[in-house]
């Protein structure tokens, strides 16, 4: 009996000494699993932004609401203290920001180079497919078999896509907005002007307001700032000096650059063309972010509508959630870069010559912006910021091994 008790005590002491403590487990987790909580903020492990679960919810505000309220109070106090004042900071005073004029021209040039490059890559037999019933886009020799269609009649097709041939306009999304001739004095388009005011790409409108002069879309340029009288913008120089509007340069100065780019793309190989197109994409996105820091861009909190200018337009065309309560007006808020230049994420095809993507292996596939995916299939190197999003380090299991994977 005593011998049995002795053996039990020895066993309990051995178990207590070999038991893992919490401090010994943590380093194992951090070493074996680099995608743990410690690396959530690491850009190397960025994943595709998840869409809103409930489309009736409003888009998140880029700037906190408390900060917006504080700015509104400061503006209100400034109007009370100085009812009549000259606006000093461009572009709110109707003048251009001098250091951003060359940025706007570079963005306009990169946009033209991007569109011509995408058309040339698609012409070199890098196929683009678009679903007939929804906005899904796929880049590869044949459409994928992942069942994610949400268009009309998707239930009868088990959410299978119906693929048609795509174009360069399906690869990158440039939402349109109303063109403003005078962004300072008349910053809003009313409902009755919705058919008379032209609608152009938001990136192009941003470049025009920042200093790019196009003959087809003229914009007013001032030599002196405007006045603010109790919140209303008044231009006294327009009455006294009719020559305050500077001459608008012709678009022909930018046309030879676009034509030279087009001719130069035909002489380059597919790989060189893909690298140049990807560089134009990143340079354009960087320039648009820089312009948006000074020139305001608005988006609806419930629909994809955008407007470049000091304020959003008053056209009653919103059909999203709660539009009846707003009488069709948009719920304007500050826009982000994804609202102006849609990345349009598509499934990454690791081997274009392999079979179509399988629906059962959906959680193992990665994604990337359509421009990046198209250029990578054309021969361009994978950018570092999208390597994790494409899941290049994931080994695809066989179809009969899916149930065995944890």
C-alpha positions in Angstrom: 0.0 0.0 0.0 2.8 2.4 0.9 4.6 1.5 -2.3 1.5 2.3 -4.4 1.2 5.7 -2.7 4.9 6.4 -3.3 4.5 5.6 -7.1 1.5 8.0 -7.3 3.4 10.9 -5.7 6.3 10.4 -8.0 3.9 10.4 -11.1 2.2 13.6 -9.9 5.5 15.4 -9.4 6.7 14.4 -12.9 3.5 15.7 -14.5 3.6 19.0 -12.7 7.2 19.6 -13.8 6.6 18.7 -17.5 3.3 20.8 -17.8 3.6 23.6 -20.4 3.2 27.1 -19.0 1.6 30.0 -20.9 5.0 31.6 -21.3 6.4 28.5 -23.1 3.5 28.4 -25.6 3.6 32.0 -26.8 7.0 31.9 -28.6 6.0 28.7 -30.3 2.8 30.4 -31.7 4.7 33.4 -32.9 7.4 31.3 -34.6 5.2 28.8 -36.3 2.3 31.1 -37.4 3.5 34.4 -38.8 -0.1 35.5 -39.5 -1.0 35.7 -35.8 -2.3 38.8 -34.0 1.2 40.2 -33.7 1.3 40.6 -37.5 -2.1 42.0 -38.2 -0.7 45.5 -38.7 2.2 44.2 -40.9 1.7 45.4 -44.5 3.3 42.1 -45.7 0.2 40.2 -44.5 -2.4 42.5 -46.0 -5.5 40.7 -47.3 -8.4 41.7 -49.6 -10.6 44.3 -47.9 -13.9 42.6 -46.9 -17.1 44.1 -48.3 -19.8 45.4 -46.1 -21.9 42.6 -44.7 -25.0 44.7 -44.7 -25.3 47.0 -47.8 -27.8 49.1 -45.9 -25.1 50.3 -43.6 -23.3 53.5 -44.3 -19.6 53.6 -45.5 -17.2 54.2 -42.6 -16.0 57.8 -42.3 -12.3 58.3 -43.2 -12.2 61.2 -40.7 -13.7 60.7 -37.2 -17.0 62.5 -36.6 -15.6 64.4 -33.7 -13.0 65.9 -35.9 -15.6 66.9 -38.5 -17.7 68.6 -35.8 -14.7 70.5 -34.5 -13.9 71.8 -38.0 -17.5 72.9 -38.5 -17.5 74.8 -35.3 -14.2 76.5 -36.1 -15.6 77.5 -39.5 -18.8 78.9 -37.9 -16.8 81.0 -35.4 -14.6 82.3 -38.2 -17.7 83.5 -40.2 -19.0 85.3 -37.1 -15.7 87.0 -36.4 -15.0 87.9 -40.0 -18.2 88.2 -42.1 -16.4 89.5 -45.1 -12.9 88.2 -45.7 -10.6 87.2 -48.5 -10.0 83.5 -48.8 -6.2 82.9 -48.6 -5.7 79.2 -48.9 -5.9 77.6 -52.4 -7.9 75.9 -53.9 -10.8 77.2 -51.8 -10.1 80.8 -53.0 -10.4 79.8 -56.6 -6.7 79.7 -57.3 -4.6 76.7 -58.2 -2.1 75.1 -55.9 1.2 75.8 -57.7 3.1 72.8 -56.4 0.3 70.4 -57.5 0.0 71.5 -61.1 2.9 69.2 -62.3 1.4 66.4 -60.2 -2.0 66.8 -62.0 -0.2 66.7 -65.4 1.7 63.6 -64.4 -1.5 61.9 -63.3 -3.2 62.8 -66.6 -0.3 61.5 -68.6 -0.1 58.2 -66.5 -3.9 57.7 -66.9 -3.5 57.9 -70.7 -0.5 55.6 -70.6 -2.3 53.1 -68.4 -5.4 52.9 -70.7 -3.2 52.5 -73.9 -1.1 49.9 -72.1 -4.0 47.9 -70.9 -5.5 47.8 -74.5 -2.1 46.7 -75.9 -1.7 43.9 -73.3 -5.2 42.6 -74.0 -4.3 42.8 -77.7 -1.3 40.5 -76.9 -3.8 37.6 -76.1 -4.0 38.1 -72.3 -7.7 37.4 -72.1 -10.1 39.3 -69.9 -13.6 37.9 -69.1 -16.6 39.6 -67.5 -19.7 38.0 -66.2 -22.9 38.7 -68.2 -25.1 39.2 -65.2 -22.8 40.8 -62.5 -19.7 42.9 -62.3 -17.3 40.0 -61.7 -14.1 40.1 -63.8 -11.6 37.4 -64.4 -8.2 37.4 -66.2 -7.0 34.2 -67.8 -7.6 31.9 -70.8 -11.0 30.8 -69.5 -13.4 32.0 -66.8 -13.1 30.5 -63.3 -15.6 28.1 -61.8 -16.0 29.8 -58.5 -19.7 30.3 -57.8 -20.0 33.9 -56.6 -22.5 35.3 -59.1 -25.1 37.6 -57.5 -26.8 38.8 -60.7 -30.3 38.1 -62.0 -31.1 34.4 -62.1 -28.0 33.4 -60.2 -30.1 31.0 -58.0 -31.2 28.9 -61.0 -27.5 28.7 -62.1 -26.2 27.8 -58.6 -24.3 31.2 -58.6 -22.3 30.1 -61.7 -20.9 33.0 -63.8 -21.7 33.3 -67.5 -18.6 34.7 -69.1 -18.3 37.2 -72.0 -15.2 38.8 -73.5 -14.0 41.8 -71.5 -12.3 45.1 -72.4 -9.8 47.4 -70.9 -12.6 49.5 -69.3 -13.5 46.4 -67.2 -10.0 46.1 -65.7 -9.8 49.5 -64.0 -12.9 51.3 -62.7 -13.0 55.1 -63.2 -16.3 56.4 -61.8 -17.8 59.5 -63.4 -18.8 62.8 -61.9 -20.1 66.1 -63.1 -17.7 68.6 -64.6 -17.4 72.0 -62.9 -16.6 75.0 -64.9 -16.2 77.3 -61.8 -15.5 75.3 -58.7 -15.3 78.4 -56.4 -18.4 80.4 -57.3 -20.7 77.5 -58.6 -19.5 74.4 -56.8 -22.8 72.5 -57.1 -24.8 71.1 -60.0 -28.6 71.2 -59.4 -31.1 68.7 -60.4 -32.3 70.6 -63.5 -28.8 70.7 -64.9 -28.2 66.9 -64.8 -28.6 66.6 -68.6 -26.7 69.7 -69.7 -23.6 69.4 -67.5 -21.2 66.7 -68.9 -20.1 63.8 -66.8 -16.4 62.7 -67.1 -14.1 60.5 -65.2 -13.4 61.6 -61.6 -9.7 61.3 -62.1 -9.8 63.5 -65.2 -12.0 66.0 -63.4 -9.5 66.1 -60.5 -6.7 66.8 -62.9 -8.6 69.6 -64.6 -9.4 71.3 -61.3 -5.8 70.9 -60.3 -4.4 72.6 -63.4 -4.7 70.5 -66.5 -6.3 72.5 -69.3 -8.4 70.7 -71.9 -10.2 72.4 -74.8 -13.1 70.0 -74.6 -13.7 70.6 -70.9 -12.8 74.3 -70.1 -12.4 75.5 -66.6 -12.2 79.0 -65.2 -8.7 80.1 -64.0 -8.4 83.2 -61.7 -5.6 85.6 -61.1 -6.9 86.9 -57.8 -8.7 85.1 -54.9 -12.4 85.3 -54.2 -14.2 86.7 -51.1 -16.4 85.0 -48.5 -19.4 87.1 -47.3 -21.2 85.3 -44.5 -20.3 81.9 -46.1 -21.2 82.9 -49.7 -18.4 83.0 -52.3 -18.3 86.3 -54.3 -15.9 87.2 -57.1 -15.6 91.0 -57.2 -12.7 90.8 -59.7 -15.1 89.3 -62.3 -17.1 92.5 -62.4 -14.1 94.9 -62.4 -11.8 92.9 -64.7 -13.2 90.8 -67.5 -9.7 89.5 -68.3 -9.4 87.7 -64.9 -10.0 84.4 -66.7 -6.8 83.1 -68.2 -6.6 81.6 -71.6 -7.3 77.9 -71.8 -4.6 75.9 -73.5 -5.5 73.4 -76.2 -5.5 69.7 -75.6 -3.2 69.3 -78.6 -0.2 69.9 -76.3 -1.1 66.6 -74.5 -2.2 64.7 -77.6 1.3 64.1 -79.1 2.4 62.6 -75.8 -0.4 60.1 -75.9 0.2 59.3 -79.5 4.0 58.8 -78.8 3.0 56.5 -75.9 0.7 54.5 -78.2 3.3 54.1 -80.9 6.0 53.2 -78.4 3.9 50.4 -76.9 3.7 48.6 -80.2 7.5 48.3 -80.4 7.9 46.9 -76.9 7.6 43.3 -75.9 4.8 42.0 -73.7 6.9 41.9 -70.6 8.3 45.5 -71.1 4.8 46.7 -71.8 3.4 45.1 -68.6 6.1 46.6 -66.4 5.5 50.1 -67.9 1.7 49.7 -67.4 2.1 48.7 -63.8 4.5 51.6 -63.1 1.9 54.0 -64.7 -0.8 52.5 -62.4 1.2 53.0 -59.2 2.3 56.5 -60.2 -1.2 57.5 -61.0 -2.6 56.2 -57.7 0.2 58.0 -55.8 -0.5 61.2 -57.6 -4.3 61.0 -57.0 -3.7 60.5 -53.3 -1.5 63.6 -53.3 -4.1 65.7 -55.2 -6.9 64.5 -52.8 -5.1 66.0 -49.9 -5.9 69.5 -51.2 -8.7 69.1 -53.7 -11.8 67.6 -52.0 -13.6 64.6 -53.4 -16.9 63.4 -52.1 -18.7 60.1 -52.3 -22.2 58.9 -51.3 -22.3 57.0 -48.1 -24.6 54.4 -49.6 -23.9 54.2 -53.4 -20.7 54.5 -55.6 -21.5 58.1 -56.8 -18.5 60.5 -56.5 -18.1 64.3 -57.0 -14.9 66.3 -57.3 -15.3 69.8 -55.8 -15.9 71.8 -52.6 -19.4 70.2 -52.2 -21.4 67.4 -53.6 -24.0 67.9 -56.3 -27.8 68.2 -55.7 -28.9 65.8 -58.4 -31.6 63.5 -57.1 -30.3 60.2 -58.5 -29.5 58.1 -55.4 -31.3 54.7 -55.4 -29.5 53.1 -52.4 -30.8 52.5 -48.9 -33.0 55.2 -47.3 -33.0 57.3 -50.5 -36.7 58.0 -50.0 -36.0 59.8 -46.7 -33.5 62.0 -48.6 -35.7 62.6 -51.6 -33.2 60.9 -53.8 -30.3 63.1 -52.6 -26.9 61.6 -51.9 -25.5 61.3 -48.4 -22.1 63.0 -49.1 -19.0 62.2 -47.1 -15.3 62.3 -47.6 -14.1 59.9 -50.4 -11.1 57.6 -50.2 -8.7 56.5 -53.0 -10.8 53.3 -53.6 -13.8 55.4 -54.4 -12.0 57.4 -57.1 -9.9 54.6 -58.5 -11.6 51.3 -58.1 -9.0 48.5 -57.6 -11.5 45.8 -58.9 -10.1 42.8 -57.1 -10.0 39.6 -59.1 -8.9 36.0 -58.4 -5.2 35.4 -58.9 -4.3 32.7 -61.4 -0.9 31.2 -60.5 -0.5 29.2 -63.8 -2.5 30.6 -66.8 -2.0 27.3 -68.7 -3.6 25.2 -65.9 -7.3 24.4 -65.7 -9.9 26.8 -64.4 -10.1 27.7 -60.7 -12.2 25.1 -58.7 -15.0 26.2 -56.4 -14.0 23.7 -53.7 -10.6 25.3 -53.5 -11.9 28.9 -53.2 -10.4 29.6 -49.7 -6.9 28.7 -50.9 -6.9 31.2 -53.8 -5.6 34.8 -53.5 -6.7 38.0 -55.1 -5.2 41.1 -56.5 -6.3 44.3 -58.3 -7.2 43.6 -61.9 -4.5 45.9 -63.3 -1.8 44.1 -61.2 -3.1 40.6 -62.2 -3.1 41.5 -65.9 0.4 42.9 -65.7 1.7 39.9 -63.7 0.3 37.5 -66.3 1.9 39.6 -69.0 5.4 39.1 -67.4 5.7 41.9 -64.8 7.2 41.0 -61.3 4.7 40.7 -58.4 4.7 43.8 -56.3 5.8 43.2 -52.7 2.6 44.7 -51.2 0.4 42.2 -53.0 2.4 39.0 -52.5 0.5 38.1 -49.3 -2.8 39.1 -50.9 -2.1 36.7 -53.8 -1.2 33.9 -51.3 1.8 32.9 -53.3 3.1 30.8 -50.3 0.0 28.6 -50.1 0.2 25.2 -51.7 -3.0 24.2 -53.4 -4.3 20.8 -52.3 -5.8 18.2 -54.7 -9.6 18.0 -54.9 -9.6 14.7 -53.0 -7.4 16.3 -50.2 -9.7 19.3 -49.4 -11.4 17.5 -46.6 -8.1 16.6 -45.0 -6.9 20.2 -44.7 -7.6 21.9 -41.4 
